[in-house]
Amino acid sequence: MGRLVEQGIVHPYYSFILLIIFLLCVSYIIGVVKAIVSPLSRIPGPWYAPLTTLHLNYAFATGKIWKIVEKGHQEYGSIMRLGPRQVWVSDMEAMRTILITADLPKVTIDAFSSRRFETFTQPATMDLMDDLHSLALDIMGECSFGRGFGYTNPQKETTFGIDEKIWSGIPSAIFKGMAQRYQMVYFKRLLRKIGVDIKFDWPDSMIAKNLGPDLLQHLIDEGEKPDSGMKMVPRDVIDQMSEVLLAGSETTSGTIGCFFLEVLRNPQVKARLLEALPVLLPNDSIITSKAVRTDSQYEYLEACIKETLRLHPIASEMGRRTLNQSIELIGFSIPPHTFVCASYRDLHRNPAYWPDPLRFWPERWLQNRPPDVPPPKYVPAVRDSLTAYYPFSAGKHSCIGKNFAWAEIRMVTANLLSRFEFIEVPAQDIDYRQYITMQFANGSWKAFLKPRYESRAEFFTI
């Protein structure tokens, strides 16, 4: 170090390096001092939280942030500090403050429609998670781009002028890119602090052609930036469509995968659910979302879906940032420009709000529930306002595609379970990872399936 100082005195290059090192050290020390004397110092958390975000960088990059948050809430309670300006909250009233009183403008539309899916025709062992994801991708492809990606329809027609290999590879490219952006969020923030802000745009020719009245064309023709009201550039359109494709496929397929996981691992629930559902042949009419929502025959299915969303909220948390004024949460003052994260998963599994919280207990949601089954948590002053249950966020932060998601989940689960019986392949260990949404860690979960209509056919031949 002494030699470097000596060389720095006589060489401008070394002097510049020394200056950069000195400024970085001073900046870090100032940041640490501010973090220590900040009002956030009253909030419980690990001792190193005011000093660094390296542990958060690693957790986000590896998809294990949810494990750190879950363990932290168990140790520190309903509010905790995990970084210099990073706070996680799972208190019921604080969650209402974060989700309902703050504003989160979005640019998209909720004009989605239902889509029929292809049924399986032969008994098989299948990777249920992979097939559900493929199904969701094709549904979103049809609704967003005017055509599916060819994952579930082997008899699809070839579209002139489109390379099918490139087209079918779009979703994986988008998911990989979005995951990498999420993994590198703190690194990019560091680059911006030192003046490096990398931006690029896509050529206009990629979105210039009018192809049809789908969501993509709507954004090309009418899309405006929420902050400035200016017309979207190609990069904005592609970013929006990437988010829509992610929200409409990875979220619902993950939720449906968790639905089947819970149902198959709870034999009594499975038996009651199958007993309530009709037994359909492959060519029988598709059960619609409206039927599941309104017909009492499907009440238990609806309860199973709601309980899945409680135990496995597809977004385990949602981050917000305080603006230029402090806010009060659970008796703590949160200063401006602080990252505050609402922990859905911890709230949904809190025994103060949900008795026996880790139990998959669909009976909680039945209108005529047994006397020993506790109802969902309500606020007495606000009729029919669930406050310990945010599967699709709340208020202005509510998921804009939640009606579409509900329709898709209802239709897929009702039609698959009415036609097939599923049995989990033994000896499968399930873990989760979270980059943008919660997913099975290895992206795979296998099950046996057997047509239920075979037993119906045998019954009619007796």
C-alpha positions as CSV (number, residue, x, y, z in Angstrom):
1,M,0.0,0.0,0.0
2,G,2.9,2.4,0.8
3,R,4.4,1.7,-2.6
4,L,1.1,2.4,-4.2
5,V,0.9,5.8,-2.4
6,E,4.5,6.6,-3.5
7,Q,3.7,5.8,-7.1
8,G,0.4,7.8,-6.9
9,I,2.3,10.9,-6.0
10,V,4.3,10.8,-9.2
11,H,1.9,9.1,-11.6
12,P,-1.6,10.5,-12.4
13,Y,-3.0,7.1,-13.1
14,Y,-2.2,5.8,-9.6
15,S,-3.5,9.0,-8.1
16,F,-6.8,8.5,-9.8
17,I,-7.0,5.0,-8.5
18,L,-6.2,6.2,-4.9
19,L,-8.9,8.9,-5.2
20,I,-11.5,6.4,-6.4
21,I,-10.7,4.0,-3.5
22,F,-10.7,6.9,-1.0
23,L,-14.1,8.2,-2.2
24,L,-15.6,4.7,-2.1
25,C,-14.4,4.2,1.4
26,V,-15.7,7.6,2.5
27,S,-19.0,6.9,0.8
28,Y,-19.3,3.6,2.5
29,I,-18.4,5.0,5.9
30,I,-21.0,7.8,5.5
31,G,-23.6,5.3,4.5
32,V,-22.9,3.0,7.5
33,V,-23.0,6.0,9.9
34,K,-26.4,7.1,8.4
35,A,-27.7,3.6,8.6
36,I,-26.7,3.3,12.3
37,V,-28.2,6.6,13.4
38,S,-31.3,6.1,11.1
39,P,-34.8,5.7,12.7
40,L,-34.6,2.2,11.3
41,S,-32.0,1.4,14.0
42,R,-35.0,0.8,16.4
43,I,-36.3,-2.0,14.2
44,P,-35.1,-5.5,15.1
45,G,-32.9,-7.4,12.7
46,P,-29.5,-9.1,12.3
47,W,-26.5,-7.0,13.5
48,Y,-25.1,-6.7,10.0
49,A,-28.3,-5.3,8.5
50,P,-27.2,-1.6,8.8
51,L,-23.8,-2.4,7.2
52,T,-24.3,-4.2,4.0
53,T,-26.7,-5.7,1.4
54,L,-24.3,-8.5,0.3
55,H,-26.4,-11.1,2.0
56,L,-29.5,-9.8,0.2
57,N,-27.6,-9.8,-3.1
58,Y,-26.8,-13.5,-2.6
59,A,-30.3,-14.4,-1.5
60,F,-31.9,-12.7,-4.5
61,A,-29.4,-14.2,-6.9
62,T,-29.9,-17.7,-5.7
63,G,-33.7,-17.5,-5.3
64,K,-33.5,-18.1,-1.5
65,I,-34.7,-14.7,-0.3
66,W,-38.0,-16.2,0.9
67,K,-36.1,-18.5,3.3
68,I,-34.2,-15.6,4.8
69,V,-37.5,-13.6,5.2
70,E,-39.3,-16.6,6.7
71,K,-36.6,-17.3,9.2
72,G,-36.2,-13.6,10.0
73,H,-39.9,-13.1,10.8
74,Q,-39.8,-16.2,13.1
75,E,-36.8,-14.6,15.0
76,Y,-37.6,-10.9,14.9
77,G,-41.4,-10.7,14.6
78,S,-43.7,-8.9,12.2
79,I,-41.3,-6.1,11.3
80,M,-37.6,-6.5,10.7
81,R,-34.7,-4.8,9.1
82,L,-32.5,-6.8,6.7
83,G,-30.5,-4.1,5.1
84,P,-29.4,-0.4,5.5
85,R,-32.8,0.7,4.0
86,Q,-34.6,-2.6,3.6
87,V,-37.5,-3.4,5.9
88,W,-39.9,-6.4,5.8
89,V,-43.4,-6.2,7.3
90,S,-46.1,-8.9,7.9
91,D,-48.3,-7.2,10.5
92,M,-52.0,-7.1,9.4
93,E,-52.6,-3.4,9.8
94,A,-49.2,-2.4,8.5
95,M,-49.9,-4.5,5.4
96,R,-53.2,-2.6,4.8
97,T,-51.2,0.7,5.0
98,I,-48.6,-0.5,2.5
99,L,-51.0,-2.1,0.0
100,I,-54.0,0.2,0.1
101,T,-52.9,3.7,0.9
102,A,-49.8,3.8,-1.4
103,D,-50.1,4.1,-5.2
104,L,-48.7,1.8,-7.8
105,P,-49.6,3.0,-11.4
106,K,-49.6,0.3,-14.0
107,V,-50.1,0.3,-17.8
108,T,-52.1,-2.6,-19.2
109,I,-55.7,-3.7,-19.7
110,D,-57.9,-6.3,-18.2
111,A,-59.6,-7.4,-21.4
112,F,-58.7,-11.1,-21.3
113,S,-61.0,-14.0,-22.3
114,S,-61.1,-17.8,-21.5
115,R,-59.3,-20.3,-23.7
116,R,-60.2,-24.0,-24.1
117,F,-57.4,-26.4,-23.6
118,E,-56.5,-29.9,-25.0
119,T,-57.2,-32.8,-22.7
120,F,-55.0,-35.9,-22.3
121,T,-56.3,-39.1,-23.8
122,Q,-54.1,-41.8,-22.5
123,P,-52.9,-42.9,-19.0
124,A,-49.3,-41.9,-18.4
125,T,-46.7,-40.7,-16.0
126,M,-46.3,-37.0,-16.5
127,D,-44.2,-34.1,-15.3
128,L,-47.3,-32.2,-14.1
129,M,-45.4,-29.0,-13.3
130,D,-43.8,-28.8,-16.7
131,D,-47.1,-29.5,-18.5
132,L,-49.0,-27.0,-16.4
133,H,-46.4,-24.4,-17.3
134,S,-46.7,-25.2,-21.0
135,L,-50.5,-25.0,-20.9
136,A,-50.4,-21.6,-19.2
137,L,-47.8,-20.3,-21.7
138,D,-50.0,-21.3,-24.6
139,I,-53.1,-19.7,-23.0
140,M,-51.2,-16.4,-22.5
141,G,-49.7,-16.6,-26.0
142,E,-53.2,-16.8,-27.5
143,C,-54.5,-13.9,-25.4
144,S,-51.5,-11.7,-25.6
145,F,-50.0,-12.3,-29.1
146,G,-52.9,-13.9,-31.0
147,R,-51.2,-17.3,-31.2
148,G,-49.9,-19.9,-28.8
149,F,-46.3,-21.1,-28.6
150,G,-47.1,-24.7,-29.7
151,Y,-46.4,-26.5,-26.4
152,T,-49.7,-28.2,-25.9
153,N,-51.2,-28.5,-29.4
154,P,-49.3,-31.0,-31.6
155,Q,-51.7,-30.4,-34.5
156,K,-51.1,-26.6,-34.6
157,E,-51.0,-24.9,-38.0
158,T,-47.8,-23.4,-39.2
159,T,-48.0,-19.6,-39.6
160,F,-46.4,-18.3,-42.8
161,G,-43.5,-16.0,-42.2
162,I,-42.8,-17.1,-38.6
163,D,-39.9,-19.4,-37.7
164,E,-41.6,-21.9,-35.3
165,K,-38.3,-22.7,-33.5
166,I,-37.6,-19.1,-32.7
167,W,-41.3,-18.4,-31.8
168,S,-41.4,-21.3,-29.3
169,G,-38.1,-20.2,-27.7
170,I,-39.5,-16.7,-26.9
171,P,-40.9,-17.6,-23.4
172,S,-37.6,-19.2,-22.2
173,A,-35.6,-16.3,-23.4
174,I,-37.9,-13.8,-21.6
175,F,-37.9,-15.8,-18.3
176,K,-34.1,-16.1,-18.4
177,G,-33.7,-12.4,-19.1
178,M,-36.2,-11.4,-16.4
179,A,-34.6,-13.7,-13.8
180,Q,-31.1,-12.3,-14.6
181,R,-32.4,-8.7,-14.3
182,Y,-33.9,-9.6,-10.9
183,Q,-30.8,-11.4,-9.7
184,M,-28.6,-8.4,-10.6
185,V,-30.9,-5.7,-9.2
186,Y,-28.5,-4.6,-6.4
187,F,-25.5,-4.8,-8.7
188,K,-27.2,-2.5,-11.2
189,R,-28.0,-0.1,-8.4
190,L,-24.3,0.0,-7.4
191,L,-23.4,0.8,-11.0
192,R,-25.9,3.7,-11.1
193,K,-24.4,5.1,-7.9
194,I,-21.0,5.4,-9.6
195,G,-22.5,6.9,-12.8
196,V,-22.9,3.8,-15.0
197,D,-26.4,3.5,-16.3
198,I,-26.7,1.0,-19.2
199,K,-29.8,1.5,-21.4
200,F,-30.8,0.2,-24.9
201,D,-33.8,0.0,-27.1
202,W,-35.3,-2.4,-29.6
203,P,-35.6,-1.5,-33.3
204,D,-39.0,0.0,-34.3
205,S,-39.3,-2.7,-37.1
206,M,-39.9,-5.4,-34.4
207,I,-43.3,-3.9,-33.4
208,A,-44.2,-1.8,-36.5
209,K,-46.6,-4.3,-38.2
210,N,-50.2,-4.4,-37.2
211,L,-51.0,-8.1,-36.7
212,G,-54.3,-8.1,-34.9
213,P,-56.6,-7.0,-32.0
214,D,-54.6,-8.5,-29.1
215,L,-52.9,-7.1,-26.1
216,L,-49.6,-6.6,-27.9
217,Q,-51.3,-4.5,-30.6
218,H,-53.1,-2.5,-28.0
219,L,-49.9,-1.5,-26.4
220,I,-48.2,-0.7,-29.7
221,D,-51.2,1.6,-30.7
222,E,-52.3,3.0,-27.4
223,G,-49.6,2.3,-24.8
224,E,-48.4,5.3,-22.7
225,K,-45.8,5.5,-19.9
226,P,-47.5,5.9,-16.5
227,D,-45.1,8.4,-15.2
228,S,-44.9,10.8,-18.2
229,G,-47.9,10.0,-20.4
230,M,-45.6,9.7,-23.4
231,K,-46.1,7.0,-26.0
232,M,-44.2,3.8,-25.4
233,V,-41.0,3.1,-27.3
234,P,-40.3,-0.5,-28.5
235,R,-38.4,-1.3,-25.3
236,D,-41.3,-0.3,-23.1
237,V,-43.7,-2.4,-25.2
238,I,-41.5,-5.5,-25.0
239,D,-40.9,-5.0,-21.2
240,Q,-44.7,-4.8,-20.7
241,M,-45.4,-7.9,-22.8
242,S,-42.6,-9.8,-20.9
243,E,-44.2,-8.9,-17.6
244,V,-47.7,-9.9,-18.9
245,L,-46.4,-13.3,-20.2
246,L,-44.6,-13.9,-16.9
247,A,-47.6,-12.9,-14.8
248,G,-50.1,-14.9,-16.8
249,S,-48.1,-18.1,-17.1
250,E,-45.5,-18.6,-14.4
251,T,-47.9,-17.4,-11.7
252,T,-50.9,-19.5,-12.6
253,S,-48.9,-22.6,-13.4
254,G,-47.1,-22.3,-10.1
255,T,-50.4,-21.9,-8.2
256,I,-52.0,-24.8,-10.0
257,G,-48.9,-27.0,-9.3
258,C,-49.2,-26.2,-5.6
259,F,-52.9,-26.9,-5.7
260,F,-52.3,-30.4,-7.0
261,L,-49.4,-30.9,-4.6
262,E,-51.6,-30.1,-1.6
263,V,-54.6,-32.1,-2.8
264,L,-52.5,-35.2,-3.6
265,R,-50.7,-35.1,-0.3
266,N,-54.0,-34.8,1.7
267,P,-56.0,-38.0,0.9
268,Q,-59.2,-36.9,2.7
269,V,-59.3,-33.6,0.8
270,K,-58.7,-35.4,-2.4
271,A,-61.4,-38.0,-1.8
272,R,-64.0,-35.3,-0.9
273,L,-63.0,-33.2,-3.9
274,L,-63.3,-36.0,-6.4
275,E,-66.6,-37.0,-4.9
276,A,-67.9,-33.5,-5.5
277,L,-66.8,-33.2,-9.1
278,P,-68.5,-34.8,-12.1
279,V,-66.8,-37.6,-14.1
280,L,-66.4,-36.4,-17.7
281,L,-65.3,-38.0,-21.0
282,P,-62.6,-36.3,-23.1
283,N,-65.2,-34.9,-25.6
284,D,-67.6,-33.6,-22.9
285,S,-68.2,-29.9,-22.7
286,I,-65.5,-27.8,-20.9
287,I,-66.4,-26.7,-17.4
288,T,-66.4,-22.9,-17.5
289,S,-65.0,-20.6,-14.9
290,K,-68.5,-19.1,-14.3
291,A,-69.8,-22.6,-13.5
292,V,-67.1,-23.2,-10.9
293,R,-67.7,-19.7,-9.4
294,T,-71.5,-20.0,-9.2
295,D,-72.5,-23.7,-9.1
296,S,-72.6,-25.1,-5.5
297,Q,-71.3,-28.4,-7.0
298,Y,-67.9,-26.7,-7.2
299,E,-67.9,-25.0,-3.8
300,Y,-65.3,-27.4,-2.4
301,L,-63.0,-26.9,-5.4
302,E,-63.2,-23.2,-4.9
303,A,-62.3,-23.6,-1.3
304,C,-59.3,-25.7,-2.2
305,I,-58.1,-23.0,-4.6
306,K,-58.5,-20.3,-1.9
307,E,-56.6,-22.4,0.6
308,T,-53.8,-23.0,-1.9
309,L,-53.5,-19.3,-2.4
310,R,-53.3,-18.8,1.3
311,L,-50.5,-21.4,1.9
312,H,-48.7,-20.6,-1.4
313,P,-49.1,-17.0,-2.5
314,I,-47.4,-17.0,-5.8
315,A,-45.7,-13.7,-4.9
316,S,-44.5,-14.3,-1.4
317,E,-43.8,-10.5,-0.9
318,M,-44.2,-7.1,-2.6
319,G,-41.7,-4.4,-2.3
320,R,-42.5,-0.7,-2.1
321,R,-40.5,2.4,-1.5
322,T,-41.4,5.3,0.7
323,L,-41.3,8.7,-1.1
324,N,-40.3,12.0,0.3
325,Q,-42.1,11.7,3.6
326,S,-41.8,9.3,6.5
327,I,-44.6,6.9,7.3
328,E,-45.5,5.2,10.6
329,L,-45.7,1.4,10.7
330,I,-46.4,-0.6,14.0
331,G,-45.0,2.3,16.1
332,F,-41.8,2.6,14.0
333,S,-40.9,5.6,11.9
334,I,-39.9,4.6,8.4
335,P,-37.8,7.4,6.8
336,P,-38.0,8.5,3.2
337,H,-36.6,6.4,0.4
338,T,-36.8,3.2,2.4
339,F,-37.5,-0.2,0.8
340,V,-40.5,-1.7,2.6
341,C,-41.6,-5.2,1.7
342,A,-45.0,-6.7,2.5
343,S,-44.5,-10.3,3.5
344,Y,-47.7,-12.1,2.2
345,R,-46.4,-15.6,3.0
346,D,-45.7,-14.9,6.6
347,L,-49.0,-13.1,7.1
348,H,-50.9,-16.1,5.5
349,R,-49.1,-18.5,7.9
350,N,-49.4,-16.5,11.1
351,P,-51.2,-18.5,13.8
352,A,-52.6,-15.2,15.2
353,Y,-54.8,-14.9,12.1
354,W,-55.0,-18.5,10.9
355,P,-55.4,-21.4,13.5
356,D,-53.3,-24.4,12.5
357,P,-51.8,-22.3,9.8
358,L,-49.6,-24.9,8.1
359,R,-52.6,-27.3,7.6
360,F,-54.2,-27.5,4.2
361,W,-57.8,-27.0,5.4
362,P,-60.2,-26.0,2.6
363,E,-63.1,-26.3,5.1
364,R,-62.1,-22.8,6.3
365,W,-63.7,-21.3,3.2
366,L,-67.0,-23.2,3.1
367,Q,-70.1,-21.2,3.7
368,N,-71.6,-24.0,5.9
369,R,-68.3,-25.0,7.6
370,P,-68.3,-27.5,10.5
371,P,-68.6,-26.0,14.0
372,D,-64.9,-26.8,14.8
373,V,-63.5,-25.1,11.7
374,P,-62.5,-21.4,12.2
375,P,-63.5,-18.9,9.5
376,P,-61.1,-16.7,7.7
377,K,-60.0,-13.6,9.6
378,Y,-62.2,-10.5,9.1
379,V,-62.1,-6.9,10.5
380,P,-65.4,-6.3,12.4
381,A,-65.5,-2.6,11.3
382,V,-65.2,-3.4,7.6
383,R,-67.8,-5.9,6.5
384,D,-66.5,-8.7,4.2
385,S,-63.0,-7.2,4.1
386,L,-60.3,-9.8,4.5
387,T,-57.2,-8.3,6.1
388,A,-55.0,-11.3,6.7
389,Y,-55.4,-12.7,3.1
390,Y,-53.7,-11.0,0.1
391,P,-53.3,-13.6,-2.7
392,F,-53.5,-10.9,-5.3
393,S,-52.4,-7.9,-3.2
394,A,-54.9,-5.2,-2.4
395,G,-56.2,-1.8,-3.2
396,K,-54.4,0.0,-6.1
397,H,-51.7,-2.7,-5.9
398,S,-54.2,-5.4,-6.6
399,C,-53.0,-7.7,-9.5
400,I,-54.5,-6.4,-12.7
401,G,-54.9,-9.9,-14.1
402,K,-56.5,-11.5,-11.0
403,N,-59.8,-12.2,-12.8
404,F,-58.0,-13.8,-15.7
405,A,-55.9,-15.9,-13.2
406,W,-59.0,-17.0,-11.3
407,A,-60.7,-18.1,-14.5
408,E,-57.6,-20.0,-15.7
409,I,-57.1,-21.8,-12.3
410,R,-60.8,-22.7,-12.0
411,M,-61.0,-24.1,-15.6
412,V,-57.7,-26.1,-15.5
413,T,-58.3,-27.7,-12.1
414,A,-62.0,-28.5,-12.7
415,N,-61.5,-30.0,-16.1
416,L,-58.4,-32.0,-15.3
417,L,-59.8,-33.4,-12.0
418,S,-63.2,-34.2,-13.7
419,R,-61.3,-36.4,-16.3
420,F,-58.3,-37.8,-14.5
421,E,-57.2,-39.1,-11.1
422,F,-53.7,-37.9,-10.2
423,I,-51.3,-39.8,-7.9
424,E,-47.9,-38.3,-6.9
425,V,-44.8,-40.2,-8.0
426,P,-43.2,-41.3,-4.7
427,A,-39.9,-40.0,-3.2
428,Q,-40.0,-36.5,-4.6
429,D,-38.5,-33.8,-2.4
430,I,-40.1,-30.4,-3.0
431,D,-38.2,-27.1,-2.4
432,Y,-38.9,-23.6,-3.7
433,R,-37.0,-20.8,-5.2
434,Q,-38.0,-17.2,-5.7
435,Y,-36.7,-14.8,-8.3
436,I,-39.8,-13.0,-9.4
437,T,-42.4,-15.6,-8.3
438,M,-42.3,-18.7,-6.1
439,Q,-41.7,-21.8,-8.1
440,F,-40.6,-25.4,-7.5
441,A,-36.8,-25.2,-7.2
442,N,-36.0,-27.7,-10.0
443,G,-39.1,-26.9,-12.1
444,S,-40.3,-30.5,-12.0
445,W,-42.9,-32.5,-10.2
446,K,-44.1,-35.8,-11.5
447,A,-47.5,-37.6,-11.1
448,F,-49.3,-40.7,-12.4
449,L,-52.7,-40.0,-14.0
450,K,-55.5,-42.4,-14.8
451,P,-58.7,-41.5,-16.7
452,R,-61.7,-41.3,-14.3
453,Y,-64.1,-41.8,-17.2
454,E,-62.9,-45.5,-17.5
455,S,-64.7,-46.3,-14.3
456,R,-67.8,-44.4,-15.6
457,A,-67.8,-46.4,-18.8
458,E,-67.5,-49.7,-16.8
459,F,-70.5,-48.5,-14.7
460,F,-72.7,-48.0,-17.7
461,T,-71.8,-51.4,-19.2
462,I,-72.8,-53.3,-16.1
